[in-house]
Amino acid sequence: MNITLVVPDQYLVDHEPSELAMRIKLYAALQMFQSKELSAGAASELAGVDRYTFAAECSKHRIPLVDYPKDDLRTELAGLQAEG
């Protein structure tokens, strides 16, 4: 599917149209991953990058790849310590 986005020429001064399109896709994928609309794999596919590049972009934009609640982690650690 193709989606057409009209971008005023003033935003293309420092960018090639194809470069801007790639950045917009990446930013959309990052946002949709952060809001849990897409998995990391689906978001990297939408952005048109491999998983390693997507992970690096998440790190660059301070978006955690793993969203593990602190309380769950504490519970699991306490259980492991009790076993040990």
PyMOL commands that place a pseudoatom at each C-alpha (Angstrom):
pseudoatom trace, name=CA, resn=MET, resi=1, chain=A, elem=C, hetatm=0, pos=[0.000, 0.000, 0.000]
pseudoatom trace, name=CA, resn=ASN, resi=2, chain=A, elem=C, hetatm=0, pos=[1.208, 3.492, -0.739]
pseudoatom trace, name=CA, resn=ILE, resi=3, chain=A, elem=C, hetatm=0, pos=[0.408, 6.517, 1.382]
pseudoatom trace, name=CA, resn=THR, resi=4, chain=A, elem=C, hetatm=0, pos=[0.918, 9.967, -0.054]
pseudoatom trace, name=CA, resn=LEU, resi=5, chain=A, elem=C, hetatm=0, pos=[2.138, 12.724, 2.237]
pseudoatom trace, name=CA, resn=VAL, resi=6, chain=A, elem=C, hetatm=0, pos=[2.349, 16.284, 1.004]
pseudoatom trace, name=CA, resn=VAL, resi=7, chain=A, elem=C, hetatm=0, pos=[5.462, 17.997, 2.382]
pseudoatom trace, name=CA, resn=PRO, resi=8, chain=A, elem=C, hetatm=0, pos=[6.036, 21.696, 1.748]
pseudoatom trace, name=CA, resn=ASP, resi=9, chain=A, elem=C, hetatm=0, pos=[9.196, 22.405, -0.244]
pseudoatom trace, name=CA, resn=GLN, resi=10, chain=A, elem=C, hetatm=0, pos=[10.714, 24.358, 2.638]
pseudoatom trace, name=CA, resn=TYR, resi=11, chain=A, elem=C, hetatm=0, pos=[11.256, 21.074, 4.507]
pseudoatom trace, name=CA, resn=LEU, resi=12, chain=A, elem=C, hetatm=0, pos=[13.187, 19.573, 1.611]
pseudoatom trace, name=CA, resn=VAL, resi=13, chain=A, elem=C, hetatm=0, pos=[15.938, 22.215, 1.603]
pseudoatom trace, name=CA, resn=ASP, resi=14, chain=A, elem=C, hetatm=0, pos=[18.438, 20.049, 3.494]
pseudoatom trace, name=CA, resn=HIS, resi=15, chain=A, elem=C, hetatm=0, pos=[17.017, 16.645, 2.530]
pseudoatom trace, name=CA, resn=GLU, resi=16, chain=A, elem=C, hetatm=0, pos=[16.440, 14.568, -0.516]
pseudoatom trace, name=CA, resn=PRO, resi=17, chain=A, elem=C, hetatm=0, pos=[12.778, 13.494, -0.754]
pseudoatom trace, name=CA, resn=SER, resi=18, chain=A, elem=C, hetatm=0, pos=[13.742, 9.815, -0.419]
pseudoatom trace, name=CA, resn=GLU, resi=19, chain=A, elem=C, hetatm=0, pos=[15.834, 10.547, 2.690]
pseudoatom trace, name=CA, resn=LEU, resi=20, chain=A, elem=C, hetatm=0, pos=[12.986, 12.483, 4.289]
pseudoatom trace, name=CA, resn=ALA, resi=21, chain=A, elem=C, hetatm=0, pos=[10.557, 9.671, 3.460]
pseudoatom trace, name=CA, resn=MET, resi=22, chain=A, elem=C, hetatm=0, pos=[12.857, 7.155, 5.179]
pseudoatom trace, name=CA, resn=ARG, resi=23, chain=A, elem=C, hetatm=0, pos=[13.130, 9.370, 8.269]
pseudoatom trace, name=CA, resn=ILE, resi=24, chain=A, elem=C, hetatm=0, pos=[9.370, 9.845, 8.470]
pseudoatom trace, name=CA, resn=LYS, resi=25, chain=A, elem=C, hetatm=0, pos=[8.845, 6.073, 8.227]
pseudoatom trace, name=CA, resn=LEU, resi=26, chain=A, elem=C, hetatm=0, pos=[11.451, 5.495, 10.945]
pseudoatom trace, name=CA, resn=TYR, resi=27, chain=A, elem=C, hetatm=0, pos=[9.919, 8.077, 13.279]
pseudoatom trace, name=CA, resn=ALA, resi=28, chain=A, elem=C, hetatm=0, pos=[6.437, 6.667, 12.727]
pseudoatom trace, name=CA, resn=ALA, resi=29, chain=A, elem=C, hetatm=0, pos=[7.716, 3.158, 13.456]
pseudoatom trace, name=CA, resn=LEU, resi=30, chain=A, elem=C, hetatm=0, pos=[9.509, 4.328, 16.610]
pseudoatom trace, name=CA, resn=GLN, resi=31, chain=A, elem=C, hetatm=0, pos=[6.353, 6.045, 17.873]
pseudoatom trace, name=CA, resn=MET, resi=32, chain=A, elem=C, hetatm=0, pos=[4.149, 3.069, 17.079]
pseudoatom trace, name=CA, resn=PHE, resi=33, chain=A, elem=C, hetatm=0, pos=[6.604, 0.741, 18.839]
pseudoatom trace, name=CA, resn=GLN, resi=34, chain=A, elem=C, hetatm=0, pos=[6.817, 3.024, 21.866]
pseudoatom trace, name=CA, resn=SER, resi=35, chain=A, elem=C, hetatm=0, pos=[3.028, 3.190, 22.117]
pseudoatom trace, name=CA, resn=LYS, resi=36, chain=A, elem=C, hetatm=0, pos=[2.878, -0.623, 21.821]
pseudoatom trace, name=CA, resn=GLU, resi=37, chain=A, elem=C, hetatm=0, pos=[0.978, -0.539, 18.527]
pseudoatom trace, name=CA, resn=LEU, resi=38, chain=A, elem=C, hetatm=0, pos=[3.744, -2.548, 16.841]
pseudoatom trace, name=CA, resn=SER, resi=39, chain=A, elem=C, hetatm=0, pos=[6.255, -5.130, 17.974]
pseudoatom trace, name=CA, resn=ALA, resi=40, chain=A, elem=C, hetatm=0, pos=[9.953, -4.399, 17.459]
pseudoatom trace, name=CA, resn=GLY, resi=41, chain=A, elem=C, hetatm=0, pos=[10.010, -6.719, 14.462]
pseudoatom trace, name=CA, resn=ALA, resi=42, chain=A, elem=C, hetatm=0, pos=[6.966, -5.138, 12.856]
pseudoatom trace, name=CA, resn=ALA, resi=43, chain=A, elem=C, hetatm=0, pos=[8.284, -1.634, 13.544]
pseudoatom trace, name=CA, resn=SER, resi=44, chain=A, elem=C, hetatm=0, pos=[11.662, -2.420, 12.001]
pseudoatom trace, name=CA, resn=GLU, resi=45, chain=A, elem=C, hetatm=0, pos=[9.855, -3.823, 8.959]
pseudoatom trace, name=CA, resn=LEU, resi=46, chain=A, elem=C, hetatm=0, pos=[7.697, -0.686, 8.678]
pseudoatom trace, name=CA, resn=ALA, resi=47, chain=A, elem=C, hetatm=0, pos=[10.805, 1.498, 8.971]
pseudoatom trace, name=CA, resn=GLY, resi=48, chain=A, elem=C, hetatm=0, pos=[12.575, -0.557, 6.327]
pseudoatom trace, name=CA, resn=VAL, resi=49, chain=A, elem=C, hetatm=0, pos=[15.591, -1.301, 8.525]
pseudoatom trace, name=CA, resn=ASP, resi=50, chain=A, elem=C, hetatm=0, pos=[17.013, -4.438, 10.102]
pseudoatom trace, name=CA, resn=ARG, resi=51, chain=A, elem=C, hetatm=0, pos=[16.389, -5.202, 13.779]
pseudoatom trace, name=CA, resn=TYR, resi=52, chain=A, elem=C, hetatm=0, pos=[19.888, -4.099, 14.828]
pseudoatom trace, name=CA, resn=THR, resi=53, chain=A, elem=C, hetatm=0, pos=[19.453, -0.703, 13.199]
pseudoatom trace, name=CA, resn=PHE, resi=54, chain=A, elem=C, hetatm=0, pos=[16.010, -0.366, 14.765]
pseudoatom trace, name=CA, resn=ALA, resi=55, chain=A, elem=C, hetatm=0, pos=[17.436, -1.290, 18.198]
pseudoatom trace, name=CA, resn=ALA, resi=56, chain=A, elem=C, hetatm=0, pos=[20.166, 1.333, 17.748]
pseudoatom trace, name=CA, resn=GLU, resi=57, chain=A, elem=C, hetatm=0, pos=[17.554, 3.955, 16.822]
pseudoatom trace, name=CA, resn=CYS, resi=58, chain=A, elem=C, hetatm=0, pos=[15.507, 3.024, 19.899]
pseudoatom trace, name=CA, resn=SER, resi=59, chain=A, elem=C, hetatm=0, pos=[18.592, 3.508, 22.043]
pseudoatom trace, name=CA, resn=LYS, resi=60, chain=A, elem=C, hetatm=0, pos=[19.381, 6.817, 20.339]
pseudoatom trace, name=CA, resn=HIS, resi=61, chain=A, elem=C, hetatm=0, pos=[15.844, 8.059, 21.078]
pseudoatom trace, name=CA, resn=ARG, resi=62, chain=A, elem=C, hetatm=0, pos=[15.798, 6.532, 24.592]
pseudoatom trace, name=CA, resn=ILE, resi=63, chain=A, elem=C, hetatm=0, pos=[13.026, 4.083, 23.802]
pseudoatom trace, name=CA, resn=PRO, resi=64, chain=A, elem=C, hetatm=0, pos=[13.468, 0.849, 25.786]
pseudoatom trace, name=CA, resn=LEU, resi=65, chain=A, elem=C, hetatm=0, pos=[13.329, -2.344, 23.738]
pseudoatom trace, name=CA, resn=VAL, resi=66, chain=A, elem=C, hetatm=0, pos=[12.094, -4.284, 26.740]
pseudoatom trace, name=CA, resn=ASP, resi=67, chain=A, elem=C, hetatm=0, pos=[9.362, -2.870, 28.911]
pseudoatom trace, name=CA, resn=TYR, resi=68, chain=A, elem=C, hetatm=0, pos=[9.524, -5.067, 31.985]
pseudoatom trace, name=CA, resn=PRO, resi=69, chain=A, elem=C, hetatm=0, pos=[7.696, -3.694, 35.037]
pseudoatom trace, name=CA, resn=LYS, resi=70, chain=A, elem=C, hetatm=0, pos=[10.013, -3.128, 38.012]
pseudoatom trace, name=CA, resn=ASP, resi=71, chain=A, elem=C, hetatm=0, pos=[7.664, -4.900, 40.418]
pseudoatom trace, name=CA, resn=ASP, resi=72, chain=A, elem=C, hetatm=0, pos=[7.643, -8.028, 38.233]
pseudoatom trace, name=CA, resn=LEU, resi=73, chain=A, elem=C, hetatm=0, pos=[11.429, -7.996, 38.101]
pseudoatom trace, name=CA, resn=ARG, resi=74, chain=A, elem=C, hetatm=0, pos=[11.672, -7.599, 41.882]
pseudoatom trace, name=CA, resn=THR, resi=75, chain=A, elem=C, hetatm=0, pos=[9.270, -10.525, 42.386]
pseudoatom trace, name=CA, resn=GLU, resi=76, chain=A, elem=C, hetatm=0, pos=[11.276, -12.748, 40.040]
pseudoatom trace, name=CA, resn=LEU, resi=77, chain=A, elem=C, hetatm=0, pos=[14.572, -11.768, 41.670]
pseudoatom trace, name=CA, resn=ALA, resi=78, chain=A, elem=C, hetatm=0, pos=[13.179, -12.446, 45.134]
pseudoatom trace, name=CA, resn=GLY, resi=79, chain=A, elem=C, hetatm=0, pos=[12.020, -15.867, 43.948]
pseudoatom trace, name=CA, resn=LEU, resi=80, chain=A, elem=C, hetatm=0, pos=[15.430, -16.665, 42.494]
pseudoatom trace, name=CA, resn=GLN, resi=81, chain=A, elem=C, hetatm=0, pos=[17.174, -15.548, 45.682]
pseudoatom trace, name=CA, resn=ALA, resi=82, chain=A, elem=C, hetatm=0, pos=[14.852, -17.732, 47.755]
pseudoatom trace, name=CA, resn=GLU, resi=83, chain=A, elem=C, hetatm=0, pos=[15.738, -20.748, 45.576]
pseudoatom trace, name=CA, resn=GLY, resi=84, chain=A, elem=C, hetatm=0, pos=[19.488, -20.078, 45.848]
for i in range(1, 84): cmd.bond("trace and resi %d" % i, "trace and resi %d" % (i + 1))
show_as sticks, trace
zoom trace
